[in-house]
Amino acid sequence: MYLITVFGNLLIILAVSSDPHLHTPMYFFLSNMSFVDICFTSTTIPKMLWNIQTHSKVITYEGCIIQMYFFLLFGGLDAFLLSVMAYDWYVAICHPLHYTVIMNPWLCGLLVLSSYIMSFLYSLLQSLTVVQLSFCTNNEIPHFSCETSQIVLLACSDTSICDMVMYFAGVLIGGGSFTCILYSYSQIVSSVCGISSAQRKYRAFSTCASHLSVVSLVYCSVLGVYIASADTHGSYSSAITSVMYTVVIPMLNTFIYSLRNNDIKGALKILFTKETIKEITVLVLKNCC
């Protein structure tokens, strides 16, 4: 599943970068999302696979903090990029005549850069508050990875400030991005309902289907993680939900965005055709020589 996630997202990035027709804001955001998905799964899955292979579940304190930092960084980026992509759909459907003017390269770059900066600050803030806590020896995290909520439960010192920062930042980041998505889609629905042609309505809604599917998967799984972590006896269900969020969903994203997208499929066909022609040409030249 990890290999499928990595290679699937790499193919999307390669397809977008190699095809000039895909050099648009939508595919620019999609390639960034694919890069974030690769990094997000790579923060936890290689260590999990190593633990399975060596039958050892040990991780150092420093390694745990580093894993938690990058987990929060790329998880926050996922949320921000989903809201940026929702805004892109809103402009494309509600303001089609002004789309190229509004979604210019400068604004697209600024939106992605802002997402990285806010995610960096969010992750840094949470990591610094956890570092201030003191821990007893021989701690055992009932989880597959070092998630903030699980680490805080093991602290021997007062965790009230850390809890406050964790939930405030989580609500601010997750709630803020989800509010942006809801607002964008409320405007999209309102605009599409005003279209008289049923065919054009279907076309407008079908273009957003992939993004809506990913948003539903991500936010439902995140909500499941928070509900399960709130239950002190729900560590097993929290771990299973977290695996869905960190392993299954990034893998599904590659299928959702590639199999439902004719432009991506077309670019991949052209890419593989070019590579096949190059390989055949090289083989012919070698044989001739």
Solvent accessible surface area in square Angstrom, and as a share of the most:
residue,aa,sasa,rsa
1,M,109,0.49
2,Y,48,0.18
3,L,117,0.58
4,I,83,0.42
5,T,1,0.01
6,V,24,0.14
7,F,120,0.50
8,G,18,0.18
9,N,2,0.01
10,L,83,0.41
11,L,60,0.30
12,I,3,0.01
13,I,46,0.24
14,L,88,0.44
15,A,0,0.00
16,V,10,0.05
17,S,70,0.45
18,S,50,0.32
19,D,20,0.10
20,P,99,0.62
21,H,157,0.70
22,L,5,0.02
23,H,116,0.52
24,T,55,0.32
25,P,24,0.15
26,M,46,0.20
27,Y,8,0.03
28,F,81,0.34
29,F,0,0.00
30,L,5,0.03
31,S,19,0.12
32,N,23,0.12
33,M,3,0.01
34,S,2,0.01
35,F,94,0.39
36,V,0,0.00
37,D,2,0.01
38,I,24,0.12
39,C,27,0.16
40,F,1,0.01
41,T,1,0.01
42,S,42,0.27
43,T,25,0.14
44,T,2,0.01
45,I,6,0.03
46,P,56,0.35
47,K,56,0.24
48,M,30,0.13
49,L,88,0.44
50,W,156,0.55
51,N,29,0.15
52,I,114,0.58
53,Q,137,0.61
54,T,53,0.31
55,H,170,0.76
56,S,45,0.29
57,K,182,0.77
58,V,113,0.65
59,I,56,0.29
60,T,87,0.51
61,Y,103,0.39
62,E,111,0.50
63,G,24,0.23
64,C,11,0.06
65,I,23,0.12
66,I,99,0.50
67,Q,16,0.07
68,M,1,0.00
69,Y,38,0.14
70,F,79,0.33
71,F,20,0.08
72,L,20,0.10
73,L,22,0.11
74,F,23,0.10
75,G,14,0.14
76,G,3,0.03
77,L,0,0.00
78,D,8,0.04
79,A,13,0.10
80,F,20,0.09
81,L,0,0.00
82,L,1,0.00
83,S,13,0.08
84,V,13,0.08
85,M,8,0.03
86,A,0,0.00
87,Y,74,0.28
88,D,4,0.02
89,W,35,0.12
90,Y,37,0.14
91,V,1,0.01
92,A,34,0.26
93,I,31,0.16
94,C,30,0.18
95,H,74,0.33
96,P,84,0.53
97,L,162,0.80
98,H,108,0.48
99,Y,40,0.15
100,T,107,0.62
101,V,108,0.62
102,I,55,0.28
103,M,6,0.03
104,N,49,0.25
105,P,117,0.73
106,W,185,0.65
107,L,39,0.19
108,C,6,0.04
109,G,32,0.31
110,L,73,0.37
111,L,42,0.21
112,V,11,0.07
113,L,102,0.51
114,S,37,0.24
115,S,2,0.01
116,Y,64,0.24
117,I,88,0.44
118,M,87,0.39
119,S,0,0.00
120,F,91,0.38
121,L,99,0.49
122,Y,26,0.10
123,S,0,0.00
124,L,64,0.32
125,L,87,0.43
126,Q,4,0.02
127,S,8,0.05
128,L,91,0.45
129,T,23,0.13
130,V,0,0.00
131,V,65,0.37
132,Q,142,0.63
133,L,18,0.09
134,S,61,0.39
135,F,53,0.22
136,C,73,0.44
137,T,118,0.69
138,N,152,0.78
139,N,67,0.34
140,E,143,0.64
141,I,41,0.21
142,P,66,0.42
143,H,28,0.12
144,F,96,0.40
145,S,12,0.08
146,C,4,0.03
147,E,13,0.06
148,T,10,0.06
149,S,23,0.15
150,Q,6,0.03
151,I,9,0.04
152,V,8,0.05
153,L,117,0.58
154,L,44,0.22
155,A,19,0.15
156,C,68,0.41
157,S,46,0.30
158,D,111,0.58
159,T,28,0.16
160,S,64,0.41
161,I,118,0.60
162,C,5,0.03
163,D,45,0.23
164,M,129,0.57
165,V,24,0.14
166,M,13,0.06
167,Y,105,0.40
168,F,135,0.56
169,A,6,0.05
170,G,15,0.15
171,V,107,0.62
172,L,109,0.54
173,I,24,0.12
174,G,23,0.22
175,G,33,0.32
176,G,34,0.33
177,S,5,0.03
178,F,75,0.31
179,T,85,0.49
180,C,69,0.41
181,I,4,0.02
182,L,101,0.50
183,Y,126,0.48
184,S,5,0.03
185,Y,21,0.08
186,S,57,0.37
187,Q,65,0.29
188,I,1,0.01
189,V,70,0.40
190,S,76,0.49
191,S,41,0.27
192,V,0,0.00
193,C,83,0.50
194,G,67,0.64
195,I,32,0.16
196,S,117,0.75
197,S,41,0.27
198,A,78,0.61
199,Q,141,0.63
200,R,151,0.55
201,K,65,0.28
202,Y,163,0.62
203,R,168,0.61
204,A,14,0.11
205,F,85,0.35
206,S,38,0.25
207,T,61,0.35
208,C,1,0.00
209,A,27,0.21
210,S,16,0.10
211,H,1,0.00
212,L,75,0.37
213,S,44,0.28
214,V,1,0.00
215,V,9,0.05
216,S,60,0.38
217,L,59,0.29
218,V,8,0.05
219,Y,38,0.14
220,C,91,0.54
221,S,12,0.08
222,V,40,0.23
223,L,111,0.55
224,G,23,0.23
225,V,16,0.09
226,Y,87,0.33
227,I,112,0.57
228,A,12,0.09
229,S,23,0.15
230,A,78,0.61
231,D,74,0.38
232,T,111,0.64
233,H,168,0.75
234,G,9,0.09
235,S,37,0.24
236,Y,169,0.64
237,S,52,0.34
238,S,1,0.00
239,A,7,0.06
240,I,77,0.39
241,T,30,0.17
242,S,4,0.02
243,V,38,0.22
244,M,86,0.38
245,Y,25,0.10
246,T,4,0.02
247,V,15,0.09
248,V,28,0.16
249,I,6,0.03
250,P,3,0.02
251,M,27,0.12
252,L,59,0.30
253,N,5,0.03
254,T,6,0.03
255,F,84,0.35
256,I,27,0.14
257,Y,14,0.05
258,S,17,0.11
259,L,112,0.56
260,R,136,0.50
261,N,30,0.15
262,N,118,0.61
263,D,77,0.40
264,I,0,0.00
265,K,73,0.31
266,G,29,0.28
267,A,3,0.02
268,L,26,0.13
269,K,142,0.60
270,I,92,0.47
271,L,16,0.08
272,F,105,0.44
273,T,74,0.43
274,K,107,0.45
275,E,73,0.33
276,T,68,0.40
277,I,100,0.51
278,K,119,0.50
279,E,111,0.50
280,I,96,0.49
281,T,64,0.37
282,V,75,0.43
283,L,107,0.53
284,V,76,0.44
285,L,106,0.52
286,K,139,0.59
287,N,127,0.65
288,C,104,0.62
289,C,146,0.87
